[in-house]
Amino acid sequence: MLGLAATSVIGPVALAAALLVSFALFARRARRLIGIVRLGQPVDRGDDVARRVGLEATVVLGQRKLFQRALPGAMHAAIFWGFLVLLTTILEAFGEVFTRHFTIPLIGRTAALGLIQDLFMTLVAVGVAIAFYIRKAQRPERFAGSHVHEADYILLWILAIVLSLWALRADRIAMELNGPPAAWMPVSNLLAPAFHGLSSGVQEALGQLFLWIHLLLILGFLTYIPYSKHLHIVASEPNVWFSNTKARGRLRPLKIDLESLEEDVSLGAATLEDLTWKEILDTYTCTECGRCQNACPAWNTGKPLSPKLLIMNLRDHVFEQGPRILDAKAAGASYEKVDLVPAVVDDEVVWSCTTCGACMQECPVDIEHVDHIVDLRRNLVMAESRFPAEAGTLLRNLESASNPWGQSQSSRADWAAGLGVRVLAPGEPAPEVLYWVGCAGSFDERARKISRAMAQVLAAAGIDFAILGPKELCTGDPARRIGNEYLFQMLAEQNVETLNGAGVRTIVASCPHCFNTLKNEYPDYGGTYEVVHHTELFSRLVREGRLALTGEVNELLTYHDPCYLGRHNEVYEEPRDVLAHVPGLRTVELPRHHERGFCCGAGGARMWMEERSGKRINIERTDEAVATGAQSVGVACPYCLIMLDDGAKARGAELKVVDVAQVLAASSGDGGGAGGSAAASPTVGPGAGA
């Protein structure tokens, strides 16, 4: 009796001591990690609570993004959901230290709970087995550079927790202790015969042994994780909560005021402390799964950029420098600041990105890779004037001519000669729709065909529309994506002043980059409009019967999803819906389409930079299009048209590249050549708009 009494006292005391040590070590590390996050620049992520709750429910609890890949998704979900259910077994195990007959109120030791627990223990074990199969048998290339050995230890640790729990439950069944009916715990019951022939004393001793092994494995796991490369196990939940709830294509504005610019103001990310606190939290959250790397067009074509390795390298730097900075600040001492580029990230890595968003689409924990890269570019461009030589031409053209082509603004409306398109004049009432032509549609010969087709289709549908002509400046998208935030800000403010002054309310854009900037980024500068992509407008017009498609287009077409229309703004079905209504047109999907569409290579201002390593991205995409057997590639972006047309020519392929607007113009007729303008309105002709 004395021995039992002593044991009943020692157990709770030992558990309390183990809990104290475990939680103290966890709290100490958590405090340190939070302190490092707080070194980052401010960014507002406290809004849109309802949306954030939804993200936690779908991305974290529902494992939605992991299920983008069936087998790995099932594996991870089995382990994650299993541990959620097994929180009940952990609670029971802690309670058993105090009393062997501990029961969770209401649900404890019931048949249903016992079955669910046993089922999810099995799912966790199966999940671990699948994980080892993927890592050791399939060995996908996406794990290159990941800490796979530490991941193996974590998986074995998880398996040990489940095995110790099975042994504990099997021993309880053999001892006929209070618990769920054995038949409702099939796996545990299957193991129970191993303990039947043992004496009650041995069974009791083994029960205590398995109980403490189980508890110490759990507490050890809790203590180890925040000190490990698998910090994502506790960091992913807050990272998803604080993820961007706005359109993916919107970048964080800096709002630069040169007149009151302080010497220590952050112009992008030069050092660790220039990263935002969310970007630092991102580095904690990387699971090293390589899904981003697997989807990245730069990595897939032999460039040095791996989104996964970018975040991992930044994380290693954060873990190395963060504590030193905190200690120095606490002591009031000076400390050395380390440049992120090139000490942590190579220049070529920064400039290889097309900002297509494929990495962010795939990331199961909502890391914002593009934001990291753009902030690194901002510092290189604005603070150090360091960028690829050919990008200098782009920036000079934007500064001097307000367009990347360096063409005179007076020629911006020349594409519309003879079409009767109205150029909105000062004092005129705003049209039903303002057509934002964009720089490519104004100055590139191939893209001008899209603009002419747009005018024809809008006229055929009876839309009252006009253009700004020379008053339309570049939206600033290439300046912003290359990192010159100040130049973007200037262009944005001028365009917003023009649009607001003209009373414009509805804008249609045929360029997804213009569409994204006008819709998602101009509201930060006082420009809030209804902005639609031309394929969205076409889809609506066709459904309403305002646009009749009667001419047959007898060919096989494959549609290419523009990144800034698809992934960044989730417009996938409207272009396909429009094409489905064209008589005679047959379509076939590319191997990579919809949210997994492959970039043409032009985004992120890459259109104005050379590809000096690996295979050209537009060639890779062209090869995919040729392999479908299609006669033409349908696009919904002038950049895509230019890049894929270049790819077809480079390959010598008999492959036409046409915009959806051109397909519709061929099917609907030329609309009489009118621009939906009033008779008294000025039209584009020779010298118009000069």
C-alpha positions as CSV (number, residue, x, y, z in Angstrom):
1,M,0.0,0.0,0.0
2,L,2.8,2.4,0.9
3,G,4.5,1.7,-2.5
4,L,1.3,2.4,-4.4
5,A,0.8,5.6,-2.4
6,A,4.3,6.7,-3.2
7,T,3.8,5.9,-6.8
8,S,0.6,7.9,-6.9
9,V,2.5,10.9,-5.6
10,I,5.7,10.5,-7.6
11,G,3.8,10.2,-10.9
12,P,2.1,13.6,-10.8
13,V,5.2,15.3,-9.4
14,A,7.3,13.8,-12.2
15,L,4.7,14.8,-14.8
16,A,4.5,18.4,-13.4
17,A,8.3,18.6,-13.6
18,A,8.4,17.3,-17.2
19,L,5.6,19.7,-18.2
20,L,7.4,22.6,-16.6
21,V,10.7,21.9,-18.3
22,S,9.0,21.3,-21.7
23,F,6.8,24.4,-21.6
24,A,9.6,26.6,-20.3
25,L,11.9,25.5,-23.2
26,F,9.0,25.9,-25.7
27,A,8.1,29.4,-24.3
28,R,11.7,30.5,-24.2
29,R,12.1,29.6,-27.9
30,A,8.7,31.0,-28.8
31,R,9.6,34.4,-27.2
32,R,12.8,34.5,-29.1
33,L,11.1,33.7,-32.4
34,I,8.4,36.3,-31.9
35,G,11.1,38.8,-31.1
36,I,12.8,38.1,-34.4
37,V,9.5,38.5,-36.3
38,R,8.9,41.8,-34.6
39,L,12.2,43.1,-36.1
40,G,10.4,43.2,-39.5
41,Q,8.7,46.1,-41.2
42,P,5.0,46.7,-40.4
43,V,2.4,45.4,-42.7
44,D,-1.3,45.4,-42.0
45,R,-2.8,41.9,-41.8
46,G,-5.5,42.5,-39.1
47,D,-8.5,43.0,-41.4
48,D,-11.0,40.6,-43.1
49,V,-11.4,38.4,-40.0
50,A,-14.2,36.3,-41.6
51,R,-12.0,35.5,-44.6
52,R,-9.1,34.5,-42.3
53,V,-11.4,32.2,-40.3
54,G,-12.3,30.6,-43.7
55,L,-8.6,30.2,-44.6
56,E,-7.9,28.4,-41.3
57,A,-10.9,26.1,-41.9
58,T,-10.0,25.2,-45.5
59,V,-6.2,25.6,-45.8
60,V,-5.3,24.4,-42.3
61,L,-8.1,22.1,-41.1
62,G,-9.3,21.1,-44.5
63,Q,-5.8,20.7,-46.0
64,R,-7.2,22.1,-49.3
65,K,-3.9,23.1,-50.9
66,L,-2.2,19.9,-50.0
67,F,-4.9,18.0,-51.8
68,Q,-3.8,19.6,-55.0
69,R,-1.6,16.5,-55.2
70,A,-3.7,13.4,-54.3
71,L,-1.2,11.0,-52.7
72,P,1.0,13.5,-50.8
73,G,-2.2,15.3,-49.8
74,A,-3.8,12.1,-48.4
75,M,-0.6,11.3,-46.6
76,H,-0.3,14.7,-44.9
77,A,-4.0,14.9,-44.1
78,A,-4.0,11.4,-42.5
79,I,-1.2,12.5,-40.2
80,F,-2.6,16.0,-39.4
81,W,-6.2,14.9,-38.9
82,G,-4.9,11.9,-36.9
83,F,-3.1,14.1,-34.5
84,L,-6.2,16.3,-34.0
85,V,-8.2,13.2,-33.0
86,L,-5.4,11.9,-30.9
87,L,-5.4,15.0,-28.8
88,T,-8.1,13.0,-26.9
89,T,-5.7,10.1,-26.3
90,I,-3.0,12.6,-25.1
91,L,-5.5,14.1,-22.6
92,E,-6.4,10.6,-21.5
93,A,-2.7,9.7,-21.1
94,F,-2.0,12.8,-18.9
95,G,-5.1,11.9,-16.8
96,E,-3.9,8.4,-16.3
97,V,-0.9,9.7,-14.4
98,F,-3.3,10.8,-11.7
99,T,-5.7,7.9,-11.9
100,R,-5.6,4.7,-13.9
101,H,-9.4,5.1,-14.5
102,F,-9.3,8.7,-15.8
103,T,-12.1,9.4,-18.3
104,I,-12.8,12.5,-20.4
105,P,-16.2,13.8,-19.4
106,L,-19.2,12.8,-21.6
107,I,-17.2,11.1,-24.4
108,G,-14.4,9.4,-22.6
109,R,-14.0,5.6,-23.0
110,T,-17.1,5.3,-25.2
111,A,-17.2,2.7,-28.0
112,A,-17.5,5.4,-30.7
113,L,-14.5,7.4,-29.4
114,G,-12.5,4.2,-29.1
115,L,-13.2,3.3,-32.7
116,I,-12.4,6.8,-34.0
117,Q,-9.1,6.9,-32.0
118,D,-8.0,3.5,-33.3
119,L,-9.0,4.4,-36.8
120,F,-7.0,7.6,-36.8
121,M,-4.0,5.9,-35.1
122,T,-4.0,3.6,-38.1
123,L,-4.3,6.5,-40.5
124,V,-1.3,8.2,-38.9
125,A,0.8,5.1,-39.3
126,V,-0.4,4.6,-42.9
127,G,0.5,8.3,-43.5
128,V,4.0,7.8,-42.2
129,A,4.4,4.8,-44.4
130,I,3.2,6.7,-47.5
131,A,5.6,9.5,-46.6
132,F,8.6,7.1,-46.5
133,Y,7.4,5.6,-49.8
134,I,7.3,9.0,-51.4
135,R,10.7,10.0,-50.0
136,K,12.6,6.8,-50.4
137,A,10.9,5.0,-53.4
138,Q,9.5,7.8,-55.6
139,R,12.2,10.3,-54.6
140,P,10.7,13.3,-56.4
141,E,13.1,16.0,-57.5
142,R,11.2,18.6,-55.6
143,F,12.9,17.4,-52.4
144,A,16.4,18.4,-53.7
145,G,18.0,20.7,-51.1
146,S,15.5,19.9,-48.4
147,H,16.5,18.6,-45.0
148,V,15.2,15.1,-45.7
149,H,17.1,13.3,-42.9
150,E,15.6,15.5,-40.2
151,A,12.2,14.9,-41.8
152,D,12.9,11.1,-41.5
153,Y,13.5,11.6,-37.8
154,I,10.3,13.5,-37.3
155,L,8.3,10.8,-39.1
156,L,9.9,8.1,-37.0
157,W,9.1,10.2,-33.9
158,I,5.5,10.4,-34.9
159,L,5.4,6.7,-35.6
160,A,6.9,6.0,-32.1
161,I,4.2,8.1,-30.5
162,V,1.5,6.0,-32.2
163,L,3.2,2.7,-31.5
164,S,3.6,3.5,-27.8
165,L,-0.1,4.4,-27.7
166,W,-1.1,1.1,-29.3
167,A,1.0,-0.8,-26.8
168,L,-0.5,1.2,-23.9
169,R,-4.1,0.5,-25.2
170,A,-3.3,-3.2,-25.9
171,D,-2.0,-3.6,-22.3
172,R,-5.1,-2.0,-20.9
173,I,-7.3,-4.4,-22.9
174,A,-5.3,-7.4,-21.5
175,M,-5.7,-6.0,-18.0
176,E,-9.5,-5.5,-18.6
177,L,-9.3,-2.0,-17.3
178,N,-12.1,0.5,-17.8
179,G,-12.1,1.5,-21.4
180,P,-13.9,1.3,-24.7
181,P,-15.1,-2.2,-25.6
182,A,-12.2,-4.1,-27.1
183,A,-14.1,-5.0,-30.2
184,W,-14.4,-1.3,-31.0
185,M,-10.6,-0.9,-31.0
186,P,-9.7,-3.5,-33.7
187,V,-6.0,-2.8,-34.1
188,S,-5.3,-2.4,-30.3
189,N,-7.3,-5.5,-29.7
190,L,-5.2,-7.4,-32.3
191,L,-2.1,-6.6,-30.3
192,A,-3.6,-7.4,-26.9
193,P,-2.8,-11.2,-27.0
194,A,0.9,-10.3,-26.6
195,F,0.1,-9.3,-23.0
196,H,-2.4,-12.0,-22.0
197,G,0.1,-14.5,-20.6
198,L,1.8,-12.0,-18.3
199,S,1.2,-11.6,-14.6
200,S,-0.9,-8.6,-13.4
201,G,2.3,-7.1,-11.9
202,V,4.2,-7.2,-15.2
203,Q,1.2,-5.9,-17.1
204,E,0.9,-3.0,-14.6
205,A,4.7,-2.3,-15.0
206,L,4.5,-2.4,-18.8
207,G,1.5,-0.2,-18.7
208,Q,3.4,2.4,-16.7
209,L,6.4,2.1,-19.0
210,F,4.4,2.6,-22.2
211,L,2.5,5.5,-20.6
212,W,5.6,7.4,-19.7
213,I,7.3,6.6,-23.0
214,H,4.2,8.0,-24.7
215,L,4.2,11.1,-22.6
216,L,7.9,11.8,-22.9
217,L,7.7,11.4,-26.6
218,I,4.9,13.9,-26.8
219,L,6.6,16.4,-24.5
220,G,10.0,15.9,-26.3
221,F,8.3,16.5,-29.6
222,L,6.7,19.7,-28.3
223,T,10.1,20.9,-27.1
224,Y,12.1,19.9,-30.1
225,I,9.9,21.4,-32.9
226,P,10.5,25.1,-32.3
227,Y,14.3,24.5,-32.3
228,S,14.2,22.5,-35.5
229,K,13.9,23.0,-39.2
230,H,10.3,21.7,-38.9
231,L,9.1,24.8,-37.1
232,H,6.3,24.9,-39.7
233,I,4.3,22.5,-37.5
234,V,3.5,25.3,-35.1
235,A,4.1,28.3,-37.5
236,S,1.9,27.3,-40.4
237,E,-1.4,28.1,-38.6
238,P,-0.5,31.8,-37.8
239,N,1.1,32.2,-41.2
240,V,-2.1,31.1,-42.9
241,W,-4.1,33.4,-40.7
242,F,-2.0,36.4,-41.6
243,S,-1.8,35.5,-45.3
244,N,-2.9,38.1,-47.9
245,T,-6.6,38.1,-48.3
246,K,-6.5,40.6,-51.2
247,A,-6.0,39.6,-54.8
248,R,-2.8,37.8,-55.3
249,G,-1.7,40.2,-57.9
250,R,-1.6,43.2,-55.5
251,L,1.7,44.2,-54.1
252,R,2.3,46.1,-50.9
253,P,2.6,49.9,-51.7
254,L,5.5,51.8,-50.2
255,K,4.1,55.4,-50.8
256,I,7.4,57.1,-51.3
257,D,7.6,60.9,-50.6
258,L,11.0,62.2,-51.8
259,E,10.6,65.5,-50.0
260,S,10.2,64.0,-46.6
261,L,12.3,60.9,-47.2
262,E,14.3,59.9,-44.1
263,E,17.8,58.6,-44.4
264,D,16.9,55.2,-42.8
265,V,13.7,54.7,-44.7
266,S,13.3,51.2,-46.2
267,L,13.4,51.1,-50.0
268,G,12.8,47.4,-50.3
269,A,14.7,44.7,-48.4
270,A,18.4,45.3,-48.0
271,T,18.9,43.5,-44.7
272,L,16.9,41.2,-42.4
273,E,15.2,44.1,-40.7
274,D,13.9,45.5,-44.0
275,L,11.8,42.4,-44.5
276,T,8.2,42.7,-43.3
277,W,7.3,40.8,-40.2
278,K,5.1,38.5,-42.4
279,E,8.0,37.8,-44.7
280,I,10.1,36.7,-41.6
281,L,7.2,34.6,-40.4
282,D,7.1,33.0,-43.9
283,T,10.6,31.7,-43.4
284,Y,9.6,29.9,-40.3
285,T,6.7,28.2,-42.1
286,C,8.4,26.5,-45.1
287,T,7.8,22.8,-45.0
288,E,10.6,22.2,-47.6
289,C,8.1,20.1,-49.6
290,G,9.3,21.6,-52.9
291,R,5.9,22.1,-54.4
292,C,6.8,25.7,-55.3
293,Q,10.1,24.6,-56.8
294,N,8.3,21.9,-58.9
295,A,5.9,24.5,-60.3
296,C,8.4,27.4,-60.9
297,P,9.0,28.1,-64.6
298,A,12.4,29.5,-63.9
299,W,13.6,26.3,-62.1
300,N,11.9,24.1,-64.7
301,T,13.9,25.7,-67.4
302,G,17.3,25.6,-65.8
303,K,17.5,29.0,-64.0
304,P,19.0,29.3,-60.6
305,L,15.8,30.4,-58.9
306,S,14.2,27.8,-56.6
307,P,11.4,29.5,-54.5
308,K,12.0,26.8,-51.8
309,L,15.7,27.3,-51.6
310,L,15.1,31.1,-51.5
311,I,13.0,30.8,-48.4
312,M,15.2,28.2,-46.8
313,N,18.3,30.4,-47.3
314,L,16.5,33.4,-45.9
315,R,15.3,31.2,-42.9
316,D,18.9,30.1,-42.2
317,H,20.0,33.7,-42.3
318,V,17.1,34.8,-40.0
319,F,18.0,32.0,-37.5
320,E,21.7,33.1,-37.6
321,Q,21.4,36.9,-37.5
322,G,18.1,37.4,-35.7
323,P,19.3,36.4,-32.2
324,R,22.5,38.5,-32.6
325,I,20.4,41.5,-33.5
326,L,18.0,41.0,-30.6
327,D,20.9,40.6,-28.2
328,A,22.7,43.7,-29.5
329,K,19.5,45.8,-29.3
330,A,18.9,44.6,-25.7
331,A,22.4,45.6,-24.8
332,G,22.3,48.9,-26.7
333,A,25.2,47.8,-28.7
334,S,26.0,48.3,-32.4
335,Y,25.8,45.3,-34.8
336,E,26.8,44.6,-38.4
337,K,24.1,44.6,-41.0
338,V,24.4,41.9,-43.6
339,D,23.1,42.6,-47.1
340,L,20.6,39.9,-48.2
341,V,21.8,40.2,-51.8
342,P,24.3,38.7,-52.6
343,A,25.3,37.4,-49.1
344,V,22.1,35.3,-48.8
345,V,20.5,35.4,-52.2
346,D,22.3,35.6,-55.6
347,D,21.5,38.5,-57.9
348,E,20.6,36.1,-60.7
349,V,18.1,34.3,-58.4
350,V,16.3,37.7,-57.8
351,W,16.1,38.5,-61.5
352,S,15.0,35.1,-62.7
353,C,11.5,35.4,-61.3
354,T,8.5,36.1,-63.6
355,T,6.3,36.8,-60.7
356,C,3.8,34.3,-62.2
357,G,2.6,33.2,-58.7
358,A,2.9,29.4,-59.4
359,C,4.9,29.1,-56.2
360,M,2.2,30.8,-54.1
361,Q,-0.5,28.7,-55.8
362,E,1.2,25.5,-54.8
363,C,2.5,26.5,-51.3
364,P,0.4,24.6,-48.7
365,V,1.1,27.2,-45.9
366,D,0.6,30.4,-47.9
367,I,4.2,31.7,-48.1
368,E,4.3,34.8,-50.3
369,H,7.5,34.2,-52.4
370,V,6.8,36.9,-54.9
371,D,6.6,39.6,-52.2
372,H,10.1,38.6,-51.0
373,I,11.5,38.8,-54.5
374,V,9.9,42.1,-55.3
375,D,11.1,43.6,-52.0
376,L,14.7,42.4,-52.8
377,R,14.4,44.0,-56.3
378,R,13.1,47.3,-54.8
379,N,16.3,47.7,-52.8
380,L,18.5,46.7,-55.7
381,V,16.8,49.2,-58.1
382,M,16.0,52.2,-55.9
383,A,18.8,52.1,-53.3
384,E,21.6,50.6,-55.3
385,S,20.7,51.2,-59.0
386,R,21.7,47.5,-59.6
387,F,19.8,45.6,-62.2
388,P,20.3,43.8,-65.6
389,A,21.7,46.2,-68.2
390,E,18.8,45.8,-70.6
391,A,16.3,46.6,-67.9
392,G,17.9,50.1,-67.9
393,T,16.3,50.7,-71.3
394,L,12.9,49.8,-69.9
395,L,13.2,52.2,-67.0
396,R,14.6,55.0,-69.1
397,N,11.7,54.6,-71.6
398,L,9.1,54.7,-68.8
399,E,10.7,57.8,-67.3
400,S,11.0,59.7,-70.6
401,A,8.2,58.4,-72.8
402,S,5.8,56.9,-70.2
403,N,5.8,53.6,-72.0
404,P,8.3,50.7,-72.2
405,W,8.6,50.9,-76.0
406,G,10.0,54.5,-75.8
407,Q,7.5,55.6,-78.5
408,S,5.9,59.0,-78.6
409,Q,2.7,59.3,-76.7
410,S,1.2,61.1,-79.7
411,S,1.3,57.8,-81.6
412,R,-0.5,55.8,-78.9
413,A,-3.8,55.8,-80.8
414,D,-2.4,55.2,-84.3
415,W,-3.5,51.5,-84.1
416,A,-7.1,52.7,-84.4
417,A,-6.7,54.6,-87.7
418,G,-9.8,54.1,-89.8
419,L,-11.9,52.4,-87.2
420,G,-13.8,55.4,-86.0
421,V,-12.7,54.9,-82.4
422,R,-13.5,57.9,-80.1
423,V,-10.7,59.5,-78.2
424,L,-12.1,60.8,-75.0
425,A,-11.7,64.6,-75.0
426,P,-11.7,66.9,-72.0
427,G,-15.2,67.8,-70.8
428,E,-16.9,64.9,-72.7
429,P,-19.2,62.6,-70.7
430,A,-17.5,59.3,-69.8
431,P,-18.5,56.4,-72.1
432,E,-20.3,53.3,-71.0
433,V,-16.9,51.6,-71.1
434,L,-13.4,53.0,-71.3
435,Y,-11.1,50.7,-73.3
436,W,-7.7,50.7,-71.6
437,V,-5.5,49.7,-74.6
438,G,-2.2,49.3,-72.8
439,C,1.3,49.9,-74.1
440,A,1.7,46.6,-76.0
441,G,-1.7,47.1,-77.7
442,S,-0.7,50.6,-78.6
443,F,2.9,50.2,-79.9
444,D,3.7,46.5,-80.7
445,E,2.6,45.6,-84.2
446,R,1.4,42.1,-83.3
447,A,-0.4,43.3,-80.2
448,R,-2.1,46.1,-82.2
449,K,-4.1,43.4,-83.9
450,I,-5.7,42.6,-80.6
451,S,-6.6,46.3,-80.1
452,R,-8.2,46.5,-83.5
453,A,-10.1,43.2,-82.9
454,M,-11.3,44.7,-79.6
455,A,-12.6,47.8,-81.3
456,Q,-14.4,45.6,-83.8
457,V,-16.0,43.3,-81.3
458,L,-17.1,46.2,-79.0
459,A,-18.7,47.9,-82.0
460,A,-20.4,44.7,-83.1
461,A,-21.9,44.4,-79.6
462,G,-23.1,48.0,-79.6
463,I,-20.9,49.1,-76.7
464,D,-20.5,52.8,-76.2
465,F,-16.7,53.0,-75.6
466,A,-13.8,55.3,-76.0
467,I,-10.0,55.4,-75.4
468,L,-7.8,57.9,-73.7
469,G,-5.3,58.0,-76.5
470,P,-2.2,60.0,-75.6
471,K,-3.5,60.7,-72.1
472,E,-3.2,57.0,-71.3
473,L,0.2,56.3,-69.7
474,C,1.7,52.9,-68.8
475,T,0.0,51.6,-65.7
476,G,3.4,51.1,-64.2
477,D,3.2,47.4,-63.9
478,P,6.7,46.7,-65.4
479,A,8.2,49.4,-63.2
480,R,6.6,47.9,-60.0
481,R,7.5,44.3,-60.8
482,I,11.1,45.2,-61.6
483,G,11.4,47.0,-58.3
484,N,11.1,50.7,-59.2
485,E,8.2,51.5,-56.8
486,Y,8.7,55.3,-57.1
487,L,8.3,55.3,-60.9
488,F,5.2,53.1,-60.6
489,Q,3.8,55.5,-58.0
490,M,4.3,58.5,-60.3
491,L,2.6,56.7,-63.3
492,A,-0.2,55.5,-61.1
493,E,-1.0,58.9,-59.6
494,Q,-1.0,60.5,-63.1
495,N,-3.3,57.9,-64.5
496,V,-5.7,58.1,-61.5
497,E,-5.8,61.8,-61.9
498,T,-6.7,61.4,-65.6
499,L,-9.3,58.7,-65.0
500,N,-11.0,60.5,-62.1
501,G,-11.0,63.8,-64.0
502,A,-12.8,62.1,-66.9
503,G,-15.4,60.5,-64.6
504,V,-14.5,57.0,-65.7
505,R,-16.4,54.3,-63.8
506,T,-16.0,51.1,-65.9
507,I,-12.8,50.0,-67.6
508,V,-12.2,47.1,-69.9
509,A,-8.6,45.9,-70.4
510,S,-7.2,43.4,-72.9
511,C,-3.9,43.2,-71.0
512,P,-4.0,41.1,-67.8
513,H,-1.1,43.2,-66.4
514,C,-3.0,46.4,-66.9
515,F,-6.2,44.7,-65.7
516,N,-4.5,43.6,-62.5
517,T,-2.9,46.9,-61.8
518,L,-6.0,49.0,-62.5
519,K,-8.3,46.7,-60.5
520,N,-6.1,45.7,-57.5
521,E,-3.4,48.3,-57.1
522,Y,-4.9,51.6,-58.2
523,P,-7.4,51.7,-55.3
524,D,-4.3,52.3,-53.0
525,Y,-3.8,55.6,-55.0
526,G,-7.4,56.8,-55.1
527,G,-8.5,55.1,-58.2
528,T,-11.5,52.8,-57.6
529,Y,-13.2,51.6,-60.8
530,E,-15.1,48.6,-62.1
531,V,-12.4,46.9,-64.0
532,V,-13.1,43.9,-66.2
533,H,-10.9,41.8,-68.5
534,H,-12.0,41.7,-72.1
535,T,-12.7,38.0,-71.8
536,E,-15.0,38.6,-68.9
537,L,-16.9,41.3,-70.9
538,F,-17.1,39.0,-73.9
539,S,-18.5,36.2,-71.8
540,R,-21.2,38.5,-70.5
541,L,-22.1,39.9,-73.9
542,V,-22.4,36.4,-75.4
543,R,-24.6,35.2,-72.5
544,E,-26.8,38.3,-72.8
545,G,-27.1,37.8,-76.6
546,R,-25.5,41.2,-77.3
547,L,-22.7,39.6,-79.2
548,A,-23.7,37.2,-82.0
549,L,-21.0,34.7,-83.1
550,T,-22.0,33.4,-86.5
551,G,-18.9,33.0,-88.5
552,E,-17.2,29.6,-88.4
553,V,-13.6,29.2,-87.3
554,N,-12.7,25.7,-88.4
555,E,-9.5,24.8,-86.5
556,L,-8.2,23.2,-83.4
557,L,-7.1,25.7,-80.7
558,T,-5.4,25.2,-77.4
559,Y,-5.9,28.0,-74.8
560,H,-3.0,29.3,-72.7
561,D,-3.8,30.8,-69.3
562,P,-2.1,34.1,-68.7
563,C,-0.6,34.2,-65.1
564,Y,-1.9,37.6,-64.3
565,L,-5.4,36.7,-65.4
566,G,-5.6,33.2,-64.0
567,R,-3.5,32.6,-60.9
568,H,-3.4,36.3,-59.8
569,N,-7.1,37.0,-60.5
570,E,-8.8,33.6,-60.8
571,V,-10.3,34.2,-64.3
572,Y,-10.2,30.8,-65.9
573,E,-13.6,29.9,-67.3
574,E,-14.6,33.1,-69.1
575,P,-12.1,32.8,-71.9
576,R,-13.0,29.1,-72.3
577,D,-16.7,29.9,-72.2
578,V,-16.3,32.5,-75.0
579,L,-14.3,30.1,-77.2
580,A,-16.9,27.4,-76.7
581,H,-19.5,29.6,-78.3
582,V,-17.4,30.1,-81.5
583,P,-19.0,28.0,-84.3
584,G,-16.6,25.4,-85.7
585,L,-13.8,26.0,-83.2
586,R,-12.5,22.9,-81.4
587,T,-10.3,23.1,-78.4
588,V,-7.8,21.0,-76.5
589,E,-6.2,21.7,-73.1
590,L,-2.5,22.1,-72.6
591,P,-0.8,19.7,-70.2
592,R,-0.5,22.5,-67.7
593,H,-3.6,24.6,-67.5
594,H,-5.9,26.6,-65.2
595,E,-4.2,27.2,-61.9
596,R,-1.3,25.1,-63.0
597,G,-0.8,26.9,-66.2
598,F,2.8,27.5,-67.3
599,C,4.1,31.0,-67.6
600,C,5.0,32.5,-71.1
601,G,8.1,34.1,-69.5
602,A,7.1,37.8,-69.8
603,G,5.9,38.7,-66.3
604,G,7.8,40.4,-63.6
605,A,9.3,42.7,-66.3
606,R,11.1,39.6,-67.7
607,M,9.8,40.6,-71.2
608,W,12.5,43.3,-71.2
609,M,15.3,41.1,-69.8
610,E,17.4,38.4,-71.5
611,E,17.3,34.8,-70.4
612,R,21.0,33.9,-70.2
613,S,20.8,30.4,-68.6
614,G,18.8,27.3,-69.3
615,K,16.0,26.9,-71.8
616,R,13.9,29.9,-72.7
617,I,10.5,29.8,-70.9
618,N,8.5,30.8,-74.0
619,I,10.2,27.9,-75.9
620,E,9.2,25.5,-73.2
621,R,5.6,26.6,-73.4
622,T,5.6,26.6,-77.2
623,D,6.8,23.0,-77.2
624,E,3.9,22.1,-75.0
625,A,1.5,23.8,-77.4
626,V,3.0,22.1,-80.5
627,A,2.7,18.7,-78.8
628,T,-1.1,19.1,-78.4
629,G,-1.4,19.0,-82.2
630,A,-3.4,22.3,-82.2
631,Q,-3.2,24.6,-85.2
632,S,-3.3,27.7,-83.0
633,V,-2.7,28.9,-79.5
634,G,-5.4,31.1,-78.0
635,V,-4.2,33.8,-75.5
636,A,-5.9,36.6,-73.6
637,C,-2.8,38.7,-73.1
638,P,-0.6,40.7,-75.5
639,Y,2.6,39.7,-73.6
640,C,1.7,36.0,-74.1
641,L,0.9,36.6,-77.7
642,I,4.3,38.2,-78.3
643,M,6.3,35.6,-76.3
644,L,4.5,32.5,-77.8
645,D,4.7,34.0,-81.3
646,D,8.5,34.4,-80.8
647,G,8.6,30.8,-79.5
648,A,6.7,29.5,-82.6
649,K,9.1,31.3,-84.9
650,A,12.1,30.1,-83.1
651,R,10.9,26.6,-83.4
652,G,9.8,27.0,-87.0
653,A,6.4,25.7,-86.0
654,E,3.3,26.2,-88.0
655,L,1.4,27.4,-85.0
656,K,-0.7,30.6,-85.0
657,V,-0.9,32.6,-81.9
658,V,-4.1,34.6,-81.6
659,D,-5.9,36.5,-78.8
660,V,-9.5,35.6,-77.9
661,A,-10.5,39.0,-79.2
662,Q,-9.2,38.1,-82.7
663,V,-11.1,34.8,-82.7
664,L,-14.3,36.7,-81.8
665,A,-13.7,39.4,-84.4
666,A,-13.4,36.6,-87.0
667,S,-16.6,35.0,-85.9
668,S,-18.7,38.2,-85.3
669,G,-17.7,40.3,-88.3
670,D,-16.0,43.6,-88.2
671,G,-19.0,45.4,-86.6
672,G,-19.1,47.9,-89.4
673,G,-15.8,49.5,-88.3
674,A,-17.5,51.8,-85.9
675,G,-16.3,52.4,-82.4
676,G,-19.6,52.9,-80.6
677,S,-19.0,56.6,-80.5
678,A,-21.3,59.5,-81.0
679,A,-21.2,61.2,-84.4
680,A,-19.9,64.4,-83.0
681,S,-17.1,62.8,-81.1
682,P,-13.5,63.1,-82.5
683,T,-12.2,59.9,-84.1
684,V,-8.8,58.5,-84.7
685,G,-7.4,59.1,-88.1
686,P,-4.2,60.5,-89.6
687,G,-2.7,62.8,-87.1
688,A,-5.5,62.4,-84.6
689,G,-4.5,62.9,-81.0
690,A,-1.3,64.6,-81.9
